[in-house]
């Protein structure tokens, strides 16, 4: 891994970014095993998401949560995520922890996910063991369960940005593309396994009787899978700490050779100004010595710098975020209400009738079939993620993006206009195409944008051009992923009102189809694609 020129210290920059902090440095090609290990975080995250989708409503009903608090449970987490995700992204761009920039945040958010699952799956049992008074027990059980759901959703939504930024920091452009495909593949596999385990009636099995309830069984599986997957992920690819940038400047390298890197050490939102694309090594070293890492981080991550970065977002970045928002709004509109749609519209059941009535049992049957549909979606998402690499040379990223939105819009339109059990399950394969598209294509475009900007910065540095700034990958990943939270806010706040006005949940599926088809036009006309 050493450099052939014999200059010391250069090898320590290998895992910082595709372009080294002080000069042009090539990252090594990552083996497939490392990229698979890196993708295990997405497997564990999606597995736990599937468990939450299957069990959170029964858990909330079992603790007696009032209907008036349902909207608060579902909206609080995306609101917090939408507001705070860019802050975390910018903070991780300037994190100086010894373990790297991204992994400390990933570890912290993973622990928060584990704690949230423990609270919402075991909260009622823990409170029952500690509190005897029925009134206090009810209040505490509701409180602990609500906090657990919000904490889990908050951490699970947040963690996607640092995971993507970690991949972008330590991989070449080609390995980034490969890594994103593996991410989508293992996301689908994790979701499929989570839905399958959630569909098993554990209460009548030996493991269910041993652990107490099916909630404890699913916590056992979820916590084990999440812990194992995140341990594998965190040790997948080395990540150099940011402070190594100032320490390992080769002393014999002349100041004029120290081109400003594309790494986000000095230039993110123009926090540190550099003349003509160069930085003097003595100034860099003195500045680092005179300020502690905490002081540098506080200086870097301010409201002013965050707003400057977000408001100065180039138009093609902004269009990518809008297209991502449209896609996730359409996708969540359908997926969050799909089991209810199957129970009410396809099977003609009634969730509000007596629990021993035929109408309610029919509704439950529809919900179970809907869960199998979500499992089909996850499996096909994994399969399509694998075949995406073969399609890119023929139709490009634009074709993949357009096709994902188009097929989803047509599929949801078909099941909305012609609700049928078999057609609905078949159309779930198209949902998988959309899911895989949303997890890969926007981030592939983001890496292409960053690559282009790095090339421009390098050219400016060689030609002695004017000051320039390179956008940080952490905050751009956060800006893109927080569109998911904004979509959750729009869906949670708007679709319930729409269903009440229309009097039928079928309006949700038609809305998802219409939004997706609008997205087709947007990604074809406004999103910028690279050659």
Secondary structure, 3 states (H helix, E strand, C coil): CCCCCCCCCHHHHCCCCCCCCECCCCCCCCCHHHHHHHHHHHHHHHHHHHHHHHHHHHHHHHCCCCHHHHHHHHHHHHHHHHHHHHHHHHHHHCCCCCCCCCHHHHHHHHHHHHHHHHHHHHHHHHHHHHCCCHHHHHHHHHHHHHHHHHHHHHHHHHHHHHHHHHHHHHCCHHHHHHHHHHHHHHHHHHHHHHHHHHCCCHHHCHHHHHHCCHHHHHHHHHHHHHHHHHHHHHCCCCCCCCCHHHHCCCCCCCHHHCEECCCCCCCCCCCCCCECCECCHHHHHHHHHHCCHHHHHHHHCCHHHHHHHHHCCCHHHHHHHHHHHHHHHHHHHHHCCHHHHHHHHHCCCCCCCCCCCHHHHHHHHHHHHHHHHHHHHHHHHHHHHHHHHHHHHHHHHHHHHHHHHHHHHHHHHHHHHCCCHHHHHHHHHHHHHHHHHHHHHHHHHHHHHHHHHHHHHHHHHHHCCCCCCCCCHHHHHHHHHHHHHHHHHHHHHHHHHHHHHHCCCHHHHHHHHHHHHHHHHHHHHCCCCCC
